[in-house]
Amino acid sequence: MPTMFLDLVKTWVVCVGVACMHTAILGFNVGRLRGVHKSWLTEEDKVKNGGIVGDVPEVQRGNAAHRNQLENLPLFIGSSVVFIFATIYAGIKKSDPEGDYQAGCVLFVVWTFMRLGHSVAYLNALQPWRTVCFLVGQLTMFTISLYAIINVLANA
């Protein structure tokens, strides 16, 4: 196996691992916000802990950030796995696939940092940074998929 391919897989594992931990942290944050603001989902939680049934704005924002990450993570995992398989395929067909491996590493890292930045911006109501991070992350994920498709078709 070429070293660059192993670097691509290592980068993918780290990025997916970070993204999964990021998603879990956002979920824990929603629970923390519920406790801090005494904003509960059920009547029994309200009776036991005091507060209200329903979401205060801080909990709504935390939920929205978590939901957004939950929606984007599977798309990244899918598109990046397709990229890795396309790179394997193209690597068999051409003599120098090193650029494909490097592109994948860069794209995976950019997506990961954009998602982290998006969540920080979302939770802290930082515009235009939330939009910038979201758009760059989406464009990166689109590029990952498009690169994979073009790579396979060009090396058919």
N, CA, C and O of each residue as an XYZ file, in Angstrom:
624
protein
N       0.841     -1.195      0.000
C       0.000      0.000      0.000
C       0.878      1.247      0.000
O       1.840      1.333      0.764
N       0.550      2.202     -0.847
C       1.321      3.445     -0.855
C       1.153      4.203      0.463
O       0.077      4.204      1.061
N       2.219      4.838      0.895
C       2.193      5.598      2.141
C       1.121      6.681      2.114
O       0.440      6.910      3.113
N       0.971      7.351      0.961
C      -0.026      8.418      0.869
C      -1.444      7.877      1.080
O      -2.284      8.568      1.656
N      -1.720      6.660      0.624
C      -3.044      6.080      0.848
C      -3.267      5.858      2.336
O      -4.347      6.129      2.860
N      -2.238      5.363      3.009
C      -2.358      5.155      4.453
C      -2.566      6.487      5.175
O      -3.309      6.553      6.154
N      -1.911      7.549      4.692
C      -2.122      8.877      5.272
C      -3.569      9.332      5.073
O      -4.164      9.938      5.965
N      -4.131      9.034      3.893
C      -5.524      9.386      3.618
C      -6.460      8.674      4.590
O      -7.359      9.294      5.158
N      -6.252      7.399      4.778
C      -7.100      6.622      5.695
C      -6.926      7.121      7.129
O      -7.905      7.260      7.862
N      -5.692      7.387      7.525
C      -5.438      7.897      8.875
C      -6.141      9.245      9.073
O      -6.762      9.475     10.111
N      -6.046     10.117      8.095
C      -6.707     11.423      8.175
C      -8.215     11.241      8.278
O      -8.875     11.922      9.063
N      -8.762     10.320      7.482
C     -10.195     10.060      7.515
C     -10.634      9.574      8.893
O     -11.636     10.045      9.431
N      -9.887      8.635      9.459
C     -10.235      8.095     10.779
C     -10.225      9.201     11.830
O     -11.137      9.286     12.652
N      -9.204     10.043     11.804
C      -9.124     11.138     12.778
C     -10.290     12.109     12.583
O     -10.936     12.505     13.553
N     -10.559     12.489     11.344
C     -11.638     13.454     11.080
C     -13.002     12.900     11.465
O     -13.801     13.610     12.075
N     -13.281     11.656     11.123
C     -14.565     11.061     11.500
C     -14.643     10.897     13.019
O     -15.695     11.126     13.615
N     -13.552     10.507     13.636
C     -13.535     10.385     15.095
C     -13.799     11.711     15.783
O     -14.597     11.783     16.718
N     -13.130     12.761     15.322
C     -13.352     14.096     15.883
C     -14.804     14.524     15.656
O     -15.443     15.057     16.563
N     -15.320     14.293     14.458
C     -16.697     14.688     14.147
C     -17.708     13.931     15.011
O     -18.710     14.506     15.434
N     -17.457     12.662     15.273
C     -18.357     11.886     16.135
C     -18.304     12.390     17.579
O     -19.339     12.531     18.231
N     -17.093     12.659     18.072
C     -16.983     13.210     19.430
C     -17.641     14.585     19.502
O     -18.305     14.913     20.485
N     -17.457     15.372     18.475
C     -18.071     16.697     18.376
C     -19.596     16.573     18.483
O     -20.234     17.340     19.205
N     -20.174     15.612     17.767
C     -21.615     15.391     17.802
C     -22.075     15.008     19.205
O     -23.092     15.502     19.690
N     -21.319     14.124     19.851
C     -21.667     13.715     21.217
C     -21.589     14.891     22.185
O     -22.448     15.041     23.054
N     -20.563     15.723     22.037
C     -20.413     16.882     22.915
C     -21.585     17.847     22.735
O     -22.089     18.403     23.711
N     -22.013     18.043     21.498
C     -23.176     18.902     21.268
C     -24.422     18.326     21.950
O     -25.229     19.074     22.500
N     -24.576     17.013     21.915
C     -25.705     16.376     22.602
C     -25.633     16.553     24.107
O     -26.636     16.866     24.748
N     -24.435     16.352     24.680
C     -24.263     16.576     26.118
C     -24.550     18.035     26.473
O     -25.106     18.331     27.531
N     -24.164     18.936     25.575
C     -24.396     20.357     25.825
C     -25.889     20.676     25.931
O     -26.288     21.518     26.735
N     -26.706     20.010     25.131
C     -28.149     20.229     25.224
C     -28.644     19.837     26.617
O     -29.436     20.559     27.222
N     -28.182     18.707     27.120
C     -28.552     18.290     28.473
C     -28.078     19.282     29.522
O     -28.798     19.584     30.473
N     -26.872     19.784     29.347
C     -26.330     20.778     30.278
C     -27.188     22.043     30.260
O     -27.525     22.594     31.308
N     -27.532     22.490     29.059
C     -28.362     23.691     28.932
C     -29.737     23.490     29.563
O     -30.281     24.408     30.178
N     -30.302     22.285     29.409
C     -31.592     21.999     30.040
C     -31.480     22.133     31.561
O     -32.354     22.710     32.207
N     -30.405     21.597     32.118
C     -30.214     21.681     33.563
C     -29.994     23.109     34.047
O     -30.573     23.527     35.049
N     -29.161     23.847     33.339
C     -28.863     25.231     33.721
C     -30.118     26.099     33.669
O     -30.348     26.922     34.555
N     -30.915     25.915     32.646
C     -32.102     26.763     32.442
C     -33.396     26.122     32.955
O     -34.478     26.694     32.826
N     -33.265     24.928     33.536
C     -34.427     24.197     34.050
C     -35.549     24.146     33.012
O     -36.705     24.474     33.282
N     -35.154     23.726     31.832
C     -36.038     23.667     30.668
C     -36.150     22.200     30.263
O     -35.245     21.655     29.631
N     -37.260     21.564     30.626
C     -37.370     20.117     30.527
C     -38.294     19.681     29.399
O     -39.121     20.449     28.907
N     -38.125     18.423     29.006
C     -38.982     17.832     27.974
C     -40.268     17.260     28.550
O     -41.289     17.217     27.864
N     -40.228     16.819     29.805
C     -41.380     16.114     30.378
C     -41.832     16.745     31.692
O     -41.071     17.417     32.388
N     -43.076     16.502     31.989
C     -43.676     17.013     33.224
C     -42.982     16.428     34.454
O     -42.771     17.136     35.439
N     -42.626     15.145     34.407
C     -41.992     14.536     35.582
C     -40.633     15.164     35.883
O     -40.245     15.273     37.046
N     -39.898     15.582     34.832
C     -38.633     16.278     35.065
C     -38.883     17.643     35.704
O     -38.131     18.077     36.577
N     -39.932     18.306     35.264
C     -40.294     19.606     35.848
C     -40.656     19.441     37.323
O     -40.214     20.221     38.166
N     -41.463     18.422     37.631
C     -41.880     18.191     39.016
C     -40.661     17.883     39.883
O     -40.552     18.396     40.997
N     -39.767     17.072     39.400
C     -38.589     16.663     40.182
C     -37.585     17.798     40.338
O     -36.995     17.959     41.407
N     -37.381     18.596     39.272
C     -36.284     19.561     39.261
C     -36.715     21.022     39.281
O     -35.877     21.913     39.414
N     -38.018     21.274     39.150
C     -38.478     22.649     39.038
C     -38.234     23.166     37.628
O     -37.573     22.503     36.828
N     -38.752     24.320     37.326
C     -38.547     24.898     36.013
C     -39.783     24.804     35.144
O     -40.910     24.883     35.632
N     -39.559     24.634     33.840
C     -40.652     24.619     32.879
C     -40.562     23.399     31.972
O     -39.503     22.787     31.835
N     -41.685     23.058     31.359
C     -41.695     22.079     30.279
C     -41.679     22.883     28.988
O     -42.577     23.684     28.732
N     -40.673     22.667     28.196
C     -40.503     23.419     26.954
C     -39.073     23.913     26.849
O     -38.282     23.794     27.785
N     -38.764     24.459     25.708
C     -37.388     24.878     25.455
C     -37.248     26.393     25.496
O     -37.938     27.119     24.780
N     -36.350     26.847     26.340
C     -35.987     28.266     26.332
C     -35.081     28.495     25.119
O     -34.567     27.527     24.558
N     -34.872     29.743     24.701
C     -34.074     30.008     23.497
C     -32.673     29.384     23.511
O     -32.195     28.935     22.469
N     -32.017     29.350     24.656
C     -30.674     28.767     24.728
C     -30.699     27.268     24.414
O     -29.804     26.754     23.743
N     -31.721     26.580     24.900
C     -31.870     25.153     24.611
C     -32.242     24.951     23.147
O     -31.746     24.025     22.505
N     -33.107     25.801     22.615
C     -33.454     25.708     21.193
C     -32.213     25.856     20.321
O     -32.051     25.124     19.345
N     -31.341     26.794     20.664
C     -30.114     27.011     19.897
C     -29.197     25.791     20.010
O     -28.633     25.348     19.009
N     -29.047     25.251     21.209
C     -28.216     24.053     21.393
C     -28.760     22.867     20.613
O     -28.006     22.122     19.988
N     -30.088     22.700     20.655
C     -30.736     21.622     19.883
C     -30.503     21.799     18.388
O     -30.218     20.833     17.680
N     -30.625     23.024     17.915
C     -30.460     23.292     16.485
C     -29.028     22.996     16.036
O     -28.820     22.418     14.970
N     -28.050     23.386     16.839
C     -26.645     23.104     16.499
C     -26.399     21.593     16.469
O     -25.720     21.088     15.575
N     -26.950     20.884     17.444
C     -26.789     19.429     17.493
C     -27.467     18.761     16.300
O     -26.886     17.883     15.662
N     -28.675     19.171     16.006
C     -29.418     18.603     14.880
C     -28.688     18.856     13.561
O     -28.631     17.977     12.700
N     -28.134     20.048     13.407
C     -27.406     20.373     12.186
C     -26.199     19.457     12.025
O     -25.911     18.994     10.921
N     -25.502     19.198     13.110
C     -24.345     18.288     13.040
C     -24.805     16.857     12.742
O     -24.163     16.142     11.972
N     -25.918     16.444     13.354
C     -26.446     15.105     13.080
C     -26.831     14.939     11.614
O     -26.701     13.849     11.056
N     -27.303     16.013     10.992
C     -27.679     15.953      9.574
C     -26.458     15.904      8.662
O     -26.502     15.265      7.610
N     -25.383     16.561      9.043
C     -24.214     16.674      8.170
C     -23.218     15.530      8.316
O     -22.538     15.186      7.349
N     -23.117     14.941      9.485
C     -22.130     13.885      9.709
C     -22.323     12.674      8.788
O     -21.346     12.223      8.191
N     -23.534     12.128      8.646
C     -23.681     10.967      7.747
C     -23.329     11.299      6.293
O     -22.788     10.456      5.577
N     -23.632     12.513      5.862
C     -23.296     12.912      4.493
C     -21.784     12.959      4.296
O     -21.272     12.548      3.255
N     -21.076     13.464      5.307
C     -19.619     13.484      5.215
C     -19.047     12.070      5.210
O     -18.171     11.755      4.405
N     -19.537     11.227      6.100
C     -19.029      9.857      6.141
C     -19.270      9.174      4.801
O     -18.371      8.527      4.263
N     -20.470      9.313      4.263
C     -20.772      8.687      2.971
C     -19.911      9.226      1.847
O     -19.327      8.453      1.087
N     -19.824     10.543      1.731
C     -19.059     11.117      0.618
C     -17.570     10.829      0.760
O     -16.887     10.620     -0.243
N     -17.062     10.814      1.970
C     -15.635     10.553      2.149
C     -15.293      9.078      1.909
O     -14.209      8.776      1.410
N     -16.184      8.170      2.250
C     -15.950      6.748      1.937
C     -15.974      6.547      0.420
O     -15.151      5.811     -0.125
N     -16.910      7.196     -0.249
C     -16.938      7.133     -1.720
C     -15.634      7.671     -2.283
O     -15.080      7.097     -3.220
N     -15.141      8.764     -1.723
C     -13.867      9.337     -2.167
C     -12.733      8.318     -2.009
O     -11.923      8.134     -2.918
N     -12.685      7.666     -0.858
C     -11.607      6.686     -0.614
C     -11.689      5.535     -1.614
O     -10.666      5.130     -2.166
N     -12.878      5.006     -1.855
C     -13.018      3.925     -2.836
C     -12.673      4.401     -4.236
O     -12.029      3.676     -4.996
N     -13.094      5.611     -4.587
C     -12.756      6.154     -5.911
C     -11.254      6.333     -6.052
O     -10.698      6.121     -7.130
N     -10.601      6.720     -4.978
C      -9.151      6.898     -5.008
C      -8.440      5.556     -5.157
O      -7.434      5.460     -5.860
N      -8.951      4.536     -4.508
C      -8.386      3.193     -4.692
C      -8.534      2.773     -6.148
O      -7.579      2.300     -6.764
N      -9.734      2.947     -6.696
C      -9.999      2.585     -8.085
C      -9.079      3.342     -9.034
O      -8.451      2.747     -9.910
N      -9.006      4.656     -8.854
C      -8.170      5.477     -9.736
C      -6.695      5.143     -9.556
O      -5.924      5.179    -10.515
N      -6.307      4.819     -8.334
C      -4.910      4.466     -8.078
C      -4.476      3.200     -8.794
O      -3.313      3.059     -9.172
N      -5.409      2.282     -8.977
C      -5.116      1.057     -9.724
C      -4.956      1.383    -11.203
O      -4.152      0.765    -11.899
N      -5.731      2.363    -11.680
C      -5.763      2.698    -13.101
C      -4.657      3.651    -13.546
O      -4.279      3.632    -14.718
N      -4.130      4.481    -12.655
C      -3.112      5.445    -13.097
C      -1.831      5.285    -12.298
O      -1.825      4.710    -11.209
N      -0.765      5.794    -12.848
C       0.548      5.547    -12.263
C       0.877      6.433    -11.068
O       1.693      6.045    -10.232
N       0.262      7.618    -10.963
C       0.630      8.537     -9.887
C      -0.612      9.133     -9.220
O      -1.012     10.252     -9.541
N      -1.226      8.382     -8.287
C      -2.441      8.883     -7.630
C      -2.156      9.750     -6.405
O      -3.073     10.058     -5.644
N      -0.892     10.148     -6.203
C      -0.523     10.863     -4.981
C      -1.337     12.141     -4.773
O      -1.711     12.454     -3.642
N      -1.614     12.879     -5.844
C      -2.406     14.106     -5.729
C      -3.806     13.850     -5.198
O      -4.362     14.675     -4.473
N      -4.377     12.704     -5.561
C      -5.709     12.355     -5.059
C      -5.680     12.157     -3.551
O      -6.583     12.595     -2.839
N      -4.651     11.503     -3.080
C      -4.537     11.253     -1.640
C      -4.374     12.567     -0.883
O      -5.005     12.779      0.153
N      -3.525     13.444     -1.409
C      -3.304     14.734     -0.749
C      -4.576     15.576     -0.753
O      -4.910     16.208      0.249
N      -5.277     15.586     -1.867
C      -6.532     16.348     -1.955
C      -7.533     15.848     -0.926
O      -8.199     16.643     -0.263
N      -7.639     14.532     -0.792
C      -8.561     13.963      0.189
C      -8.219     14.388      1.603
O      -9.101     14.770      2.371
N      -6.952     14.323      1.947
C      -6.531     14.726      3.299
C      -6.916     16.177      3.568
O      -7.462     16.493      4.625
N      -6.633     17.050      2.618
C      -6.954     18.466      2.792
C      -8.467     18.668      2.910
O      -8.932     19.380      3.800
N      -9.223     18.051      2.024
C     -10.682     18.213      2.045
C     -11.291     17.695      3.341
O     -12.176     18.338      3.905
N     -10.834     16.550      3.818
C     -11.375     15.985      5.057
C     -11.100     16.915      6.245
O     -11.977     17.140      7.079
N      -9.887     17.449      6.314
C      -9.515     18.336      7.428
C     -10.292     19.653      7.348
O     -10.768     20.156      8.365
N     -10.420     20.205      6.147
C     -11.173     21.457      6.000
C     -12.613     21.250      6.461
O     -13.145     22.074      7.205
N     -13.256     20.152      6.025
C     -14.639     19.908      6.433
C     -14.745     19.826      7.954
O     -15.649     20.414      8.548
N     -13.831     19.102      8.581
C     -13.868     18.919     10.031
C     -13.748     20.262     10.755
O     -14.517     20.542     11.675
N     -12.795     21.082     10.346
C     -12.624     22.380     10.997
C     -13.816     23.305     10.739
O     -14.194     24.082     11.616
N     -14.399     23.229      9.570
C     -15.571     24.062      9.283
C     -16.753     23.654     10.148
O     -17.514     24.510     10.601
N     -16.916     22.354     10.381
C     -18.020     21.905     11.238
C     -17.793     22.348     12.683
O     -18.736     22.767     13.355
N     -16.554     22.260     13.166
C     -16.267     22.737     14.520
C     -16.536     24.240     14.619
O     -17.157     24.713     15.570
N     -16.059     24.971     13.624
C     -16.286     26.416     13.607
C     -17.761     26.762     13.522
O     -18.223     27.704     14.166
N     -18.505     25.994     12.721
C     -19.945     26.231     12.590
C     -20.637     26.069     13.939
O     -21.476     26.890     14.310
N     -20.294     25.029     14.663
C     -20.947     24.798     15.959
C     -20.612     25.900     16.959
O     -21.489     26.377     17.681
N     -19.356     26.299     17.001
C     -18.964     27.388     17.913
C     -19.734     28.655     17.542
O     -20.278     29.335     18.412
N     -19.776     28.966     16.256
C     -20.491     30.164     15.798
C     -21.986     30.054     16.069
O     -22.618     31.039     16.449
N     -22.558     28.867     15.880
C     -23.991     28.661     16.105
C     -24.326     28.871     17.584
O     -25.251     29.611     17.920
N     -23.573     28.219     18.453
C     -23.866     28.296     19.879
C     -23.666     29.698     20.445
O     -24.282     30.062     21.446
N     -22.806     30.481     19.802
C     -22.513     31.827     20.297
C     -23.129     32.930     19.438
O     -22.803     34.104     19.606
N     -24.021     32.553     18.516
C     -24.734     33.499     17.649
C     -23.770     34.434     16.918
O     -23.952     35.651     16.907
N     -22.750     33.847     16.315
C     -21.733     34.640     15.618
C     -21.973     34.615     14.112
O     -21.590     33.672     13.419
N     -22.607     35.662     13.631
C     -22.770     35.830     12.192
C     -21.775     36.890     11.750
O     -21.538     37.821     12.519
N     -21.196     36.819     10.609
C     -21.490     35.905      9.504
C     -20.713     34.600      9.581
O     -20.778     33.795      8.651
N     -19.969     34.366     10.679
C     -19.082     33.194     10.757
C     -19.836     31.879     10.681
O     -19.351     30.914     10.090
N     -21.020     31.838     11.277
C     -21.811     30.604     11.183
C     -22.109     30.280      9.727
O     -21.943     29.137      9.301
N     -22.540     31.256      8.970
C     -22.855     31.043      7.559
C     -21.610     30.701      6.755
O     -21.642     29.806      5.910
N     -20.520     31.403      7.009
C     -19.264     31.131      6.283
C     -18.819     29.695      6.529
O     -18.501     28.971      5.585
N     -18.795     29.285      7.786
C     -18.367     27.908      8.108
C     -19.300     26.881      7.490
O     -18.847     25.860      6.972
N     -20.600     27.143      7.540
C     -21.558     26.213      6.958
C     -21.345     26.089      5.452
O     -21.269     24.981      4.921
N     -21.249     27.227      4.765
C     -21.106     27.206      3.309
C     -19.786     26.572      2.871
O     -19.767     25.793      1.918
N     -18.701     26.887      3.539
C     -17.410     26.279      3.183
C     -17.463     24.774      3.451
O     -16.950     23.988      2.656
N     -18.077     24.369      4.560
C     -18.221     22.942      4.856
C     -19.052     22.226      3.808
O     -18.691     21.137      3.363
N     -20.169     22.836      3.410
C     -21.026     22.225      2.382
C     -20.298     22.150      1.039
O     -20.363     21.132      0.350
N     -19.611     23.221      0.673
C     -18.861     23.238     -0.575
C     -17.757     22.180     -0.552
O     -17.489     21.533     -1.564
N     -17.130     22.011      0.590
C     -16.084     20.995      0.736
C     -16.665     19.592      0.555
O     -16.082     18.757     -0.136
N     -17.813     19.341      1.179
C     -18.430     18.021      1.050
C     -18.864     17.769     -0.397
O     -18.708     16.660     -0.909
N     -19.401     18.781     -1.043
C     -19.774     18.668     -2.452
C     -18.533     18.367     -3.296
O     -18.577     17.528     -4.196
N     -17.437     19.051     -3.002
C     -16.183     18.843     -3.733
C     -15.660     17.426     -3.542
O     -15.158     16.819     -4.489
N     -15.770     16.898     -2.337
C     -15.336     15.522     -2.064
C     -16.090     14.554     -2.978
O     -15.486     13.678     -3.596
N     -17.404     14.717     -3.057
C     -18.214     13.818     -3.892
C     -17.926     14.020     -5.374
O     -17.763     13.051     -6.116
N     -17.864     15.258     -5.798
C     -17.611     15.544     -7.214
C     -16.233     15.039     -7.638
O     -16.084     14.464     -8.716
N     -15.232     15.255     -6.793
C     -13.872     14.791     -7.078
C     -13.868     13.272     -7.265
O     -13.235     12.750     -8.183
N     -14.584     12.575     -6.383
C     -14.638     11.113     -6.476
C     -15.289     10.667     -7.782
O     -14.792      9.762     -8.453
N     -16.401     11.305     -8.136
C     -17.114     10.927     -9.369
C     -16.239     11.184    -10.587
O     -16.107     10.321    -11.456
N     -15.645     12.360    -10.651
C     -14.785     12.697    -11.782
C     -13.586     11.756    -11.861
O     -13.195     11.316    -12.942
N     -13.011     11.458    -10.697
C     -11.835     10.569    -10.649
C     -12.156      9.187    -11.215
O     -11.363      8.617    -11.964
N     -13.307      8.661    -10.858
C     -13.691      7.330    -11.358
C     -13.996      7.390    -12.854
O     -13.530      6.545    -13.618
N     -14.767      8.376    -13.264
C     -15.129      8.465    -14.678
C     -13.920      8.749    -15.568
O     -13.841      8.244    -16.688
N     -12.996      9.543    -15.082
C     -11.800      9.871    -15.872
C     -10.860      8.677    -16.001
O     -10.036      8.627    -16.915
N     -10.981      7.723    -15.092
C     -10.084      6.568    -15.100
C     -10.820      5.271    -15.428
O     -10.357      4.180    -15.097
N     -11.967      5.406    -16.080
C     -12.770      4.225    -16.420
C     -12.103      3.398    -17.490
O     -12.639      2.368    -17.899
